[in-house]
Amino acid sequence: MFADPTGAGAVAFAAVFAALYAAHQVADHWVQTQRQADCKSEPGWPGRLACAAHVASYTLTAAVALATLILATGLRLDPWGVGVGLTVSAVSHYIADRRTPLRRLAELLGKDPHWLTRGGGMYALDQSWHTGFLFIAALFCAA
């Protein structure tokens, strides 16, 4: 894809990444319900179900953003690549939003516990995790 001398692959990637990032902002801050936000990191099935519901609405928002991009621009994407990309996004989002895996990774990397808890660290790490995986998802979607 990126060896294309016309640059069409790079343009598709950039457009897809922008659409996924915009969808991420909307889904994580507007579409997510307060109950999902409050419960998604709780232990057991209530937390798992709240997180799964959030990830489902998050992924639907991303799919709508990609469909809008395609309809508005005529961009052609491989459905399988889009499916893989949205799956990467959904699975990575679920892992981060369950909180424990992200916190353990932060502690393993020596992040300051005070910053994580009271300094906005967990939110910053959560959002940067999501952005990194949106980059990977966009690569698959645009392939």
C-alpha positions as CSV (number, residue, x, y, z in Angstrom):
1,M,0.0,0.0,0.0
2,F,2.6,2.6,1.0
3,A,4.9,1.7,-1.9
4,D,2.3,3.2,-4.2
5,P,4.0,6.0,-6.1
6,T,0.8,8.0,-6.4
7,G,0.5,8.3,-2.6
8,A,-3.1,7.1,-2.7
9,G,-2.5,4.6,0.1
10,A,-1.1,7.2,2.4
11,V,-4.0,9.5,1.7
12,A,-6.4,6.7,2.5
13,F,-4.6,6.0,5.7
14,A,-4.6,9.7,6.7
15,A,-8.4,10.0,6.0
16,V,-9.2,6.8,7.9
17,F,-7.1,7.8,10.9
18,A,-8.8,11.2,11.0
19,A,-12.2,9.6,10.9
20,L,-11.4,7.0,13.6
21,Y,-9.8,9.7,15.8
22,A,-12.9,11.9,15.5
23,A,-15.2,8.9,16.2
24,H,-13.0,8.0,19.2
25,Q,-13.5,11.5,20.7
26,V,-17.3,11.4,20.1
27,A,-17.8,7.8,21.3
28,D,-15.5,8.1,24.4
29,H,-16.9,11.4,25.6
30,W,-20.4,11.8,24.2
31,V,-21.8,8.4,23.3
32,Q,-20.6,6.5,26.4
33,T,-23.3,6.5,29.1
34,Q,-22.5,7.6,32.6
35,R,-23.3,4.1,33.8
36,Q,-20.8,2.6,31.4
37,A,-18.1,5.1,32.4
38,D,-18.8,4.4,36.1
39,C,-18.9,0.6,35.9
40,K,-16.7,-0.5,33.0
41,S,-13.7,-1.0,35.3
42,E,-15.5,-2.8,38.1
43,P,-14.6,-6.4,38.8
44,G,-16.8,-9.3,37.6
45,W,-19.6,-9.6,35.1
46,P,-21.2,-6.2,35.8
47,G,-17.9,-4.4,34.8
48,R,-17.3,-6.7,31.9
49,L,-20.8,-6.1,30.5
50,A,-20.6,-2.3,31.0
51,C,-17.3,-2.3,29.2
52,A,-18.6,-4.5,26.4
53,A,-21.6,-2.2,26.0
54,H,-19.3,0.8,25.7
55,V,-17.0,-0.9,23.2
56,A,-20.0,-1.9,21.1
57,S,-21.3,1.7,20.9
58,Y,-17.7,2.9,20.4
59,T,-17.2,0.5,17.5
60,L,-20.6,1.4,16.0
61,T,-19.6,5.1,16.1
62,A,-16.3,4.3,14.3
63,A,-18.2,2.3,11.7
64,V,-20.6,5.2,11.1
65,A,-17.6,7.6,10.8
66,L,-16.0,5.4,8.2
67,A,-19.2,4.9,6.3
68,T,-19.7,8.7,6.3
69,L,-16.1,9.2,5.0
70,I,-16.7,6.7,2.2
71,L,-20.0,8.2,1.2
72,A,-18.7,11.8,1.3
73,T,-15.4,11.2,-0.5
74,G,-15.8,8.0,-2.6
75,L,-12.9,6.5,-0.8
76,R,-12.7,2.7,-1.5
77,L,-11.8,0.5,1.4
78,D,-11.5,-3.3,1.5
79,P,-14.3,-4.6,3.8
80,W,-12.0,-7.3,5.3
81,G,-9.4,-4.7,6.2
82,V,-12.0,-2.5,7.8
83,G,-13.3,-5.5,9.7
84,V,-9.8,-6.3,11.0
85,G,-9.1,-2.6,11.8
86,L,-12.3,-2.2,13.8
87,T,-11.6,-5.5,15.6
88,V,-8.1,-4.2,16.6
89,S,-9.7,-1.0,17.8
90,A,-12.5,-2.8,19.8
91,V,-10.3,-5.4,21.5
92,S,-7.6,-2.8,22.4
93,H,-10.3,-0.5,23.7
94,Y,-11.8,-3.1,25.9
95,I,-8.4,-4.0,27.4
96,A,-7.6,-0.4,28.3
97,D,-11.1,0.4,29.6
98,R,-11.1,-2.5,32.0
99,R,-8.3,-0.4,33.7
100,T,-6.4,-3.2,35.5
101,P,-4.2,-4.2,32.5
102,L,-3.4,-0.6,31.8
103,R,-2.6,0.2,35.4
104,R,-0.4,-2.9,35.8
105,L,1.5,-1.9,32.6
106,A,1.9,1.6,34.0
107,E,3.3,0.3,37.3
108,L,5.6,-2.1,35.5
109,L,7.0,0.9,33.6
110,G,7.6,2.8,36.8
111,K,4.9,5.5,36.4
112,D,4.4,7.5,39.6
113,P,1.3,6.2,41.5
114,H,0.4,9.7,42.7
115,W,0.4,10.9,39.0
116,L,-1.7,7.9,38.0
117,T,-4.3,8.4,40.7
118,R,-4.5,12.1,41.2
119,G,-2.6,13.7,38.4
120,G,-4.6,12.6,35.5
121,G,-2.1,9.9,34.6
122,M,-4.5,7.1,34.0
123,Y,-6.6,9.2,31.7
124,A,-3.5,10.3,29.7
125,L,-2.3,6.8,29.4
126,D,-5.8,5.6,28.5
127,Q,-6.1,8.1,25.7
128,S,-2.6,7.6,24.4
129,W,-3.2,3.9,24.3
130,H,-6.3,4.4,22.3
131,T,-4.6,6.8,19.9
132,G,-1.8,4.3,19.3
133,F,-4.2,1.5,18.5
134,L,-6.3,3.8,16.3
135,F,-3.1,4.3,14.2
136,I,-2.7,0.5,13.9
137,A,-6.4,0.1,13.1
138,A,-6.2,2.7,10.4
139,L,-3.3,0.9,8.8
140,F,-5.5,-2.2,8.5
141,C,-8.6,-0.3,7.4
142,A,-6.6,1.5,4.6
143,A,-4.6,-1.6,3.5
